[in-house]
Amino acid sequence: MPSLFVHSTRLGLTALLSLVLGETALADAATKPTPSSPATSEVRQKLPFLSPTLGSHMVLQRGKPNRFWGWSSPGDRVTVELGGTAVAQAQAGPDGRWLAEFKAPPAGGPYRLRVVGAETVELEDVLCGDVWVCGGQSNMNFALKEATGGREDAATAQLPGLRLFRVRQQVGYGPMPLPLAQWSTCTPAEAANFSAVAFHFGKRLQSELSIPIGLVQSAVGGSPAESWISPEGLGGFPEFGRALSEIRRLNHATTQRHGSFLMHWLEENDAGTRDANWSSPALDESDWKPVSPATAFADLGVKEAAAIAWFRLRVTLPATLPPGQAQILLGVVDKMDTVSINGQWVGASSWVENPRKYPVGSPLLQPGENLISIRVAKLGAKGGFLSGPDSLRLVLGDGTVFPLAAQAWKGRLGHLVVADDTLPLDRENYPTMPTVLQNGMLAPVAPLAVTGALWYQGEANFTRAHQYRRLLPALIADWRRLFHNDEKAPFIIIGLPAFMQRRPQPGDDAWAELRDAQALAARQVPGASLAVTIDTGDANDIHPREKRLVADRAARAALAGHYGQGIESQGPTLLSHTRRGDALVLQFAHAEGGLVARGENDTLADFAVAGADQRWHWAQASLEGDRVVLRCAEEPEPVAARYAWQANPRATLFNKAGLPAAPFRTDDWRLSTEK
């Protein structure tokens, strides 16, 4: 989300929706958009002899065929040598691409490889072990140095058996050939900026298994699951058909690769950037209209319609500017704003609920008159500057405030929407288009041989949780095809942590439905498993800083499910429910030695029951060995039960291994996100 979420505020559902669907990069809404990827034709002119996915310090996947690839002249022969012995040969095809496959050496190393053809490339310090792809959105991207204890963990992260491959953000409207990444040994400097969850996961595996571990981090804040699935993988989802058709059109119509339909819509429709530069200090604004920021769109004759408008104002600053970081504040803006000072870009955001607060670099401001230009895209009936005139201000480094609403504003329409079907398909200014992140950040890494995947995502899809019940299994199958894995290759799903304020009454909840979709995939997809994290999180921050426990749960799932270690990796799991008089009796698996209550005063909480009327009431819960017995005075004839069914539940049901039960429901009633 603007990479979910940096600023902590108390959020309602509407606010959360804007946050989740408004995530940008990892810091705040002022993050400058990532430069567009080069056009595919431009990339092909620079394709290297050996793909950068393969390099010194990498980890080969043990127990599987490993693939090396690159580009040369059509017909060129290429040999891969391991320790001076040829292990594979290949010939470049008509498109120049060659691919060689060879048997993995024994786990360990280091090994030296040579790739010999039109060029010779030597790879040093190559290890053989297990490789894991670590994908998702901002909680997977959350850097170790920002996590609880992370700076101390990074300082001691001199781990030669752990290798890191962090893929930087790149979008593609078709499969891109080259990733923006290179392999490195795990050092304190490299670990500090690597995914905290992936680091702790890999560190435990390497320690427990005593083999090298390679981690491929490929994650983008705010990214929905469909951005990580190929067009073929989305073939069973007709709801994405229009978006996929538009991506094909854009792939032929433009060299820009925004990954956002909104950005393309602005590019094609906004006269202020398409036909001229309305942020330029030299612009003739004699035909612009005087406006007030509180009524800016109405002053331009726009009431209910969607529109793009530009606003310009001038602020006179003192002859000597104070040192320190200046900031421009605009309050809440709906839907997207783009700010420039003296013709230079300052910041942009489509995260509606986040009050705009953009840092202003010192070279941008000058003594005397300064031009501030603001473009606002309003995509609905309401829009524009929503926080009031006092929220609009320029603050210098010494705290001096210049109220912006008090200045003379001028405005001009850049585009008026006359039909709703001409609005953008996507309303965020960061990569959320289907397929574009798989094309840009996974396709260039494949067909690297890997063990499996670690997936930490779902916040961006929570309002479509019912669709996620199909979408996540489709993603798992798609990734397995991409990396040439079988249908049982391990895929570890990290469940969403606690978030938002706790609801006092039970009922439907989209966040809980997303967790339920994650649990469903773990039950139904062979090789998939779930790491439950509802006992972690922060009510006010979608980015909880505690990542060790999250990684430990994921590592447990891998060690038990894939590596066959005899450890418990799951919390209590519902087996059955039966009616006993006025009570419901729930029986659980993974409850060896009995269940454990960890609520206040060692009690259970967050259980609810409903009768045939489907109205939910809190229930009294008690333990009987591996069973939980539910009673409710308000519902003497319960037919269904739910546990921890809200965004921020109280995790009270555990087993003797200290693992929490996943949220669950016994009913099959219509979910709120089925709409």
C-alpha angles and dihedrals in degrees: 000000000000064000097308108292138324104165115067115221136148104265135202123199093269091050092046092049090056091046095049094046092039102059117136128168127333106281116039145312090284093068110126114243115261111258112260118264116253119261115271092246090054091051093052091059089062103040110144130229090245124030113247087232083079119058150121114309092026125136120236116212112252121223095021139079109270121215129213121188144169143135135282138145114307110273096019115141120228129194127198114208125195115195090344094309122109108241102169143012132198141176125221113246129224090282091051095249119133129188127191125189125200140168116266117250120235117294111273130041151118095231131181120221131188125198109201127190133093082346133021119229122184121203118200135192094021115167132196121222136095128327124205127192110219111198143162138082136306100319088058089046092049104124122237092234090061096049127093106283088358099130090053091046091050093049091062096038098113093135114155092183092059118075126191133208111179112189112210121220116283130151128208133189087204129017110301116218101214130050122215095237147081135201121260138177114251106263129157091262095048094043094051092066097036124098109286093214094047092046095052091043093052094042092056093046091050091049096045097042100034091220130112115272125204120199124199109196112199111161139131127197115251094008117150120223093251090063087066097050127086123240088253090052090054092050092108093054110079089178088075094049096098092048093050091050090051091050090054090051092049092047089063098033103052144026091215118101108196099151087218128097089205092060092050090047090054091046092054100039110030110096089195092070103016098054103018143352106263092181092063116116088219094059117124103235097173091118094049118111127238109249141175117229091229092058099020100136094040089052087058092051097260118126116153101358127098114250148158115237135179126213129192131190137161130227124194113217129194122273091251116046116210120240121252137067115314119206138197116214125194104167117223116346126191118236119344131338131190117196130199132176119205089347095307123116115251108168148325136198142172093188097116101192095047111093106233114251113165124181113231117214113231096241091060096064122066136185112269123012121015126184119222116192123186128187116199125189111203110193101179145026094290124043147118126075106355105172102070133254096289091064093062110084147129113229120197124214093267093051097261108153126214110191107223098197088063091062125088108268127200126191143189134182116247095183138354118207110225098177130032092223089068092062118108118274089227126041104198129088097221130069109297102130116121117265097002098109095046087050093048105034110021106030091060090053095050139120086037108134110248139172097226145292143285113208125195108173143105108106092098091053101043095108087056096044094138090056088048088066086073099027098060095052088048090053092049092051091045094052092048090054092046094054095037092245126150125252093265099050109136116268115178117200117202110212120227116269125230115289141166128021117315115256116233094214131049121244144108119336129180093207090056090047090056090052088049090053089052091051091047091055091049090053098043106034114077111239094016121120137178129232106203116214106168090121089063131062144077125262091217102037129054087202105067110193096217104093103149094078092047091052092045091056090050092047090050089054091051095044093048101035104036106018096041099231113161097241130121111253103169135065123224109315122201113247103172145337128216136180117245111180107293092349139080116221117206120196122201140202121212088045101117109165092015137289125293128221114212101174126113109312088004094295134135123250142169095054116134133184134198136194129218089290089067092232113142126225132176112259134210109241129200134177127243107175106284092356136084117209117206127199131171127185090206092055113037092170105050118180102172140032137198132190129204089351101167140071094263107028129171106251103216107144116083139151129234090269089065095247121137126234115249117243109269145173132206095204128086095205123143112287122229092239094054086092 
